[in-house]
Amino acid sequence: MKAALYAALLGALLSLPWWCGGVYYINLASQILIAAMFAMSLNLLVGYAGLTSLGHAGYLGLSAYASGWLMVNLGWGHFAAAAAALCGATVMAALFGLIALRATGISFLMITLALGQILWGIAYRWTSVTGGDNGISGLTRPSPFGLDLGNADTFYFFTLTVFLLVWRLVAIWVRSPFGASIRGTKDQPRRMSTLGYNVWLVRWITFVVSGFLGAVAGLMYVYYHQFISPHSLSLANSAEMLLMVIAGGAGTLSGPVVGAALVVLLKNVASVYIDRWVMLLGFVFIFIVMFVPGGIVAGVGRLLRSRSLGRALSGEPAAATGAERAGKAP
């Protein structure tokens, strides 16, 4: 059932340029995939490690700024600038992890918030490097294997490829023995420590990997917009990504993707018809917290399981299996 659903979704994503209805919606789909990548990176901390961060946008913004600045000011190529940006953002995540993981809970959240605001303040005030509020413009998209990413369809497929790679990497990571240790440090840190696990090291590695994946999303972000400004590092951006994770379902693979689709669609489509779309987003979030506290994906899963249980308790016959159908055949 789950494999069939994933296959159908993949088929829909691959065929999207032929049925979505125009360039605007293709670009919107690219935005959703980029936001989903970033939300997945944050979900490693929030959903699996139990560490809520409000400074995660710093890695997206740092990666985007670094690649843009290297290309515009030093004339670096896209590949070299991207590699340097990813390395720089990952090193920054490693350093921030050394500071933030000295605490947990609300203290951890406040430290990440402070670190994120430091990066935002640097981007906003260091105008000779970052351009201040005007940002860095005049950026171009890469041309991997000679592909023209200026075309909306081509860029969408490029984004989809990167998204699927990130999705697969995260799936392997969280389903591995190390992924089980991450969940263990969230649920029973003292017991994990007693069993010989280095809880701090497990969390620090998760923090660094999360920062690296956030930097990958930052590269896709700057390639899409071809512009970068301090807003990308802002508290509002971090909070928006956290909302995606919580709304879709923290600690699930599909939750951040569903949450990203919900927020981006409300932001870009509902805002056309409703001036106060942020208020609508707030009402949606309140509804999710009150009636679907585990997120949309977890709520749908509970609904399907309850319906299956209800049919079983009522004595309603289940669908015949292939073996049963073969036995009834003449």
Residue pairs with C-beta under 8 A, 6 or more apart in sequence:
13 29
13 160
14 160
16 26
16 29
16 156
17 26
17 152
17 153
17 156
17 157
20 26
20 29
23 152
26 152
26 153
26 156
27 152
27 156
27 224
28 264
28 265
28 268
28 269
29 156
30 152
30 155
30 156
30 159
30 224
31 224
31 264
31 268
32 260
32 261
32 264
32 265
33 156
33 159
33 160
33 163
33 220
34 159
34 163
34 217
34 220
34 221
34 224
35 217
35 241
35 244
35 260
35 263
35 264
36 163
36 244
36 256
36 257
36 260
36 261
37 162
37 163
37 166
37 213
37 216
37 217
37 220
38 56
38 60
38 213
38 214
38 217
38 218
38 221
38 241
38 260
39 241
39 244
39 245
39 248
39 256
39 257
39 259
39 260
40 166
40 167
40 170
40 213
40 253
40 256
40 257
41 56
41 59
41 166
41 210
41 211
41 212
41 213
41 214
41 216
41 217
42 53
42 56
42 210
42 214
42 241
42 242
42 244
42 245
42 256
43 170
43 245
43 250
43 251
43 252
43 255
43 256
44 170
44 173
44 174
44 182
44 206
44 209
44 210
44 213
45 51
45 52
45 53
45 56
45 206
45 207
45 210
46 52
46 53
46 242
46 245
46 246
46 250
46 251
47 245
47 249
47 250
47 251
47 252
47 255
47 256
48 174
48 179
48 182
48 183
48 186
48 206
48 251
49 182
49 185
49 186
49 202
49 203
49 206
49 207
50 185
50 186
50 187
51 101
51 104
51 108
51 203
51 206
51 207
52 108
52 109
52 242
53 100
53 108
53 109
53 112
53 238
53 242
54 109
54 112
54 113
54 116
54 235
54 238
54 239
54 242
55 96
55 112
55 113
55 114
55 115
55 116
55 117
55 119
55 238
56 112
56 116
56 210
56 211
56 214
56 238
56 241
56 242
57 116
57 214
57 232
57 233
57 234
57 235
57 237
57 238
57 241
58 92
58 96
58 115
58 116
58 119
58 120
58 233
58 238
59 89
59 92
59 93
59 211
59 212
59 214
59 215
59 218
60 214
60 215
60 217
60 218
60 221
60 232
60 233
60 237
61 119
61 120
61 123
61 218
61 228
61 230
61 232
61 233
61 237
62 85
62 88
62 89
62 92
62 119
62 215
62 218
62 233
63 85
63 86
63 88
63 89
63 214
63 215
63 216
63 217
63 218
63 219
63 222
64 85
64 218
64 219
64 221
64 222
64 228
64 232
65 123
65 130
65 136
65 228
65 232
66 81
66 84
66 85
66 88
66 89
67 78
67 81
67 82
67 84
67 85
67 218
67 219
67 222
68 81
68 136
68 139
68 222
68 228
69 129
69 130
69 136
70 76
70 80
70 81
70 84
70 85
71 77
71 78
71 81
71 139
71 140
72 136
72 138
72 139
76 84
78 140
78 141
78 142
78 143
79 142
82 142
82 219
85 215
85 218
85 219
86 212
86 215
86 216
86 219
89 211
89 212
89 214
89 215
89 218
90 208
90 211
90 212
90 215
92 211
93 207
93 208
93 210
93 211
93 212
93 214
93 215
94 204
94 207
94 208
94 211
96 112
96 115
96 207
96 211
97 203
97 204
97 207
97 208
97 211
98 204
99 111
99 115
100 108
100 111
100 112
100 115
100 207
101 108
101 200
101 203
101 204
101 207
102 111
103 111
113 235
113 238
116 233
116 235
116 238
117 235
119 233
120 230
120 233
120 234
120 235
122 130
123 130
123 229
123 230
123 233
124 130
124 132
124 133
124 230
125 132
126 132
127 134
130 136
130 230
131 137
131 229
132 230
133 229
133 230
134 229
135 227
135 228
135 229
135 230
136 227
136 228
136 229
137 226
137 227
138 226
139 222
139 226
139 227
139 228
140 226
141 149
141 150
141 155
141 223
141 226
142 149
142 223
143 149
144 158
147 154
147 158
148 154
149 155
149 158
149 223
155 223
155 224
159 220
159 224
162 216
162 220
166 213
166 216
166 217
167 253
169 213
170 213
170 253
171 253
173 179
173 209
174 182
174 183
174 253
178 202
178 205
181 192
181 197
181 202
182 202
182 203
182 206
183 251
184 191
184 192
184 197
185 192
185 197
185 199
185 202
185 203
189 199
192 199
192 202
193 199
218 232
221 228
221 232
222 228
231 237
240 263
243 259
243 263
243 281
243 285
244 256
244 259
244 260
244 262
244 263
245 255
245 256
245 259
246 259
246 285
246 288
246 289
246 295
247 258
247 259
247 262
247 263
247 284
247 285
247 288
247 295
247 296
248 254
248 255
248 256
248 257
248 258
248 259
248 260
248 262
248 295
248 296
248 297
249 255
249 256
249 258
249 259
249 294
249 295
249 296
249 297
249 298
249 299
250 294
250 295
252 295
252 297
252 298
254 297
255 295
255 296
255 297
255 298
258 295
258 296
258 297
259 295
259 296
262 284
262 296
263 281
266 277
266 280
266 281
266 284
267 277
267 281
270 277
270 280
271 277
274 280
288 295
288 296
288 299
291 299
292 298
292 299
294 302
311 318
312 318
320 328
